[in-house]
């Protein structure tokens, strides 16, 4: 089974946190939710204990679903960022009945061939940069990681290869090839930052085509807003999750 980190009491409602590409502790600013929830953070391909694995979405999806099954819970929530948000979309499309809410943060689901080609050409250089411990630690500090989190990222990032880095982009989810998404009736929230690229904002519009997915743009925020803007994001997440729980309670009462 895929390796995972765990925070909080297992008796509490579970939230699956799917980190961004090569950034295991993407949700460092949300780990405080463990006071109320049981948090599960799988080590997705290209990060942590899975750092040496090339990202392959179908295989990744199967491993995460096996982890979800092992929890033996009727329903859980899922929050994903960037690559993890793409995976979150795939999960709720595959098994909507297992999720009582889903949040997609900066989910790029509109892969333009030119953009994919550009990032793929940069793979060698970017993989090389991730071998510089000082640079990776500095990045972790910028993202408000603890020293231990930044040191760990610097350690596992040494396994990054051009092939792994390239796989993050070559396997980008294209929502237009996932027609089942339009029928998903899970309460969903999609957010991107106001400072993100046009493709990301187009992706937000595509996600919002499902009437059960609310969308919003976070002001003065870039792609790394879960780490850099946790003070703005966390109240939004709490309000959304509380609203979903209230609607579920109302529905059960009506029955």
C-alpha positions in Angstrom: 0.0 0.0 0.0 1.1 3.6 -0.6 2.9 5.2 2.3 0.9 8.0 4.0 1.2 10.5 6.9 -1.6 10.7 9.4 -2.7 13.5 11.7 -5.5 13.7 14.2 -7.9 11.2 15.7 -9.2 8.3 13.5 -12.6 8.6 15.1 -13.1 12.0 13.6 -14.3 12.6 10.0 -11.5 11.9 7.6 -10.1 14.3 5.0 -7.8 13.0 2.3 -5.1 15.7 1.4 -3.5 15.3 -2.0 -0.4 17.4 -2.3 1.0 19.2 -5.3 3.8 17.8 -7.6 6.9 17.0 -5.6 5.7 18.9 -2.6 4.6 16.5 0.1 3.8 19.1 2.7 1.7 21.3 0.5 -0.9 21.4 3.2 1.4 22.4 6.1 -0.9 25.4 6.6 -3.9 23.1 7.0 -2.5 20.4 9.3 -4.1 22.4 12.1 -7.4 21.0 10.9 -6.3 17.8 12.7 -7.9 19.2 15.9 -11.3 18.5 14.3 -10.6 16.0 11.5 -8.6 12.9 10.8 -6.1 13.9 8.0 -4.5 11.4 5.6 -1.6 12.6 3.4 -0.5 9.9 0.8 3.0 10.2 -0.6 2.0 10.7 -4.2 4.5 9.7 -7.0 7.4 12.1 -7.2 7.4 13.0 -3.5 8.2 11.7 -0.1 8.5 7.9 0.1 7.3 7.8 -3.5 9.8 10.3 -4.8 11.5 7.9 -7.2 8.3 6.9 -9.0 7.3 8.4 -12.3 3.8 10.0 -12.1 1.2 7.8 -13.8 -2.3 8.9 -13.0 -4.2 5.6 -13.4 -1.7 3.7 -11.2 -1.7 6.6 -8.7 -5.5 6.6 -8.6 -5.7 2.8 -7.9 -3.2 3.1 -5.0 -5.1 6.0 -3.4 -8.4 4.2 -3.7 -6.9 1.1 -2.0 -5.8 3.4 0.8 -9.3 4.9 1.0 -10.8 1.4 1.1 -8.5 0.5 4.0 -9.9 3.3 6.1 -13.3 1.5 6.4 -15.3 4.7 6.4 -18.6 5.3 4.6 -17.6 8.7 3.3 -14.6 11.0 3.5 -13.7 14.4 2.2 -10.9 15.2 -0.3 -8.8 18.3 -0.9 -6.2 18.4 -3.6 -3.8 21.0 -4.9 -2.4 21.2 -8.4 -1.4 17.7 -9.4 -3.3 16.4 -6.3 -6.4 18.4 -7.4 -6.3 16.6 -10.8 -6.2 13.3 -8.9 -9.1 14.5 -6.6 -11.2 15.1 -9.7 -10.4 11.6 -11.0 -11.4 10.1 -7.6 -14.8 11.7 -7.3 -15.5 10.8 -10.9 -14.6 7.2 -10.2 -16.3 6.8 -6.9 -18.6 9.7 -6.1 -20.4 7.8 -3.4 -17.3 7.6 -1.2 -16.8 11.4 -0.9 -19.0 13.8 0.9 -17.2 16.8 -0.4 -14.3 17.6 -2.8 -12.1 20.7 -3.0 -9.9 21.4 -6.0 -7.2 24.0 -5.5 -5.4 25.2 -8.7 -6.5 22.1 -10.7 -5.0 22.4 -14.2 -7.5 20.4 -16.3 -7.0 22.3 -19.6 -3.7 21.1 -20.9 -2.6 23.2 -23.9 -0.1 21.3 -26.0 2.3 24.2 -26.3 2.3 24.7 -22.5 2.9 21.0 -21.9 5.8 21.0 -24.5 7.3 24.1 -22.8 7.4 22.5 -19.3 8.6 19.2 -20.7 11.6 21.0 -22.4 12.5 22.4 -19.0 12.4 19.0 -17.2 16.2 18.5 -17.3 17.0 21.9 -15.8 14.2 21.8 -13.2 15.1 18.3 -12.1 18.7 19.5 -11.6 17.7 22.4 -9.5 15.8 20.1 -7.2 19.1 18.5 -6.3 20.4 21.7 -4.7 19.6 21.2 -1.0 20.1 24.8 -0.1 17.7 26.0 -2.9 15.0 23.4 -1.9 15.3 24.3 1.8 14.9 28.0 0.9 11.8 27.1 -1.1 10.4 25.2 1.9 11.0 28.2 4.1 9.3 30.5 1.7 6.3 28.1 1.8 6.2 28.3 5.6 7.4 24.7 6.0 8.9 23.7 9.4 12.7 23.1 9.3 12.0 19.3 9.4 9.6 19.5 6.5 12.0 21.6 4.4 14.9 19.3 5.2 12.9 16.3 4.2 11.9 17.9 0.9 15.6 18.6 0.2 16.4 15.0 0.9 13.7 13.3 -1.2 14.1 15.8 -4.0 17.5 14.4 -4.8 15.6 11.5 -6.5 13.9 13.8 -9.0 14.8 12.9 -12.6 13.9 14.7 -15.9 11.5 11.7 -16.6 9.7 12.2 -13.3 9.4 15.9 -13.7 8.2 15.6 -17.3 5.6 13.1 -16.2 3.8 15.7 -14.1 3.0 17.7 -17.2 2.7 15.0 -19.9 0.0 13.2 -17.8 -2.1 16.4 -17.1 -5.8 15.6 -16.8 -7.9 16.9 -19.6 -11.4 17.4 -18.2 -12.9 17.4 -21.7 -11.9 13.7 -21.9 -13.8 12.9 -18.6 -17.4 13.4 -19.6 -18.6 11.7 -16.4 -17.6 14.7 -14.4 -20.7 16.6 -15.5 -22.9 14.1 -13.7 -21.0 14.1 -10.4 -23.3 15.4 -7.7 -20.8 15.6 -4.8 -20.6 19.1 -3.2 -17.5 20.6 -4.8 -15.4 23.8 -4.5 -12.8 24.9 -7.0 -10.4 27.8 -6.3 -7.5 29.4 -8.1 -5.4 32.4 -7.3 -5.9 35.8 -9.1 -2.2 35.8 -10.1 -2.3 32.4 -11.8 -1.9 31.8 -15.6 -4.7 32.0 -18.0 -4.9 28.2 -18.5 -5.6 27.8 -14.7 -8.4 30.2 -14.9 -9.9 28.5 -17.9 -9.6 25.2 -15.9 -11.6 26.9 -13.1 -14.4 27.7 -15.6 -14.4 24.2 -16.9 -14.8 22.8 -13.4 -17.6 25.2 -12.7 -19.6 23.8 -15.6 -20.8 21.2 -13.1 -23.7 22.8 -11.2 -22.5 21.1 -8.0 -19.1 22.8 -8.2 -18.8 26.3 -6.7 -15.8 28.3 -8.0 -13.9 31.3 -6.7 -10.7 33.3 -7.4 -8.6 34.1 -4.3 -7.4 37.7 -4.5 -3.7 38.5 -4.6 -2.7 34.8 -4.7 -0.4 32.8 -6.8 -0.3 29.0 -7.5 1.2 28.3 -4.0 -1.7 29.9 -2.0 -2.4 26.8 0.2 1.0 27.5 1.8 1.5 31.2 1.3 -2.1 32.3 1.9 -3.4 29.8 4.5 -4.8 32.6 6.6 -7.2 33.5 3.7 -7.8 29.9 2.5 -8.5 28.2 5.8 -11.7 30.2 6.7 -13.1 29.4 3.2 -12.4 25.7 3.6 -14.0 25.6 7.1 -17.1 27.5 5.9 -17.5 25.2 2.9 -17.1 22.0 4.9 -19.4 23.2 7.7 -22.0 24.0 5.1 -21.8 20.6 3.5 -22.1 19.0 7.0 -25.1 21.1 7.8 -26.8 20.2 4.5 -26.2 16.5 5.2 -27.7 16.8 8.7 -30.7 18.6 7.3 -31.1 15.9 4.6 -30.9 13.1 7.2 -33.5 14.9 9.4 -35.9 15.2 6.5 -35.7 11.5 5.9 
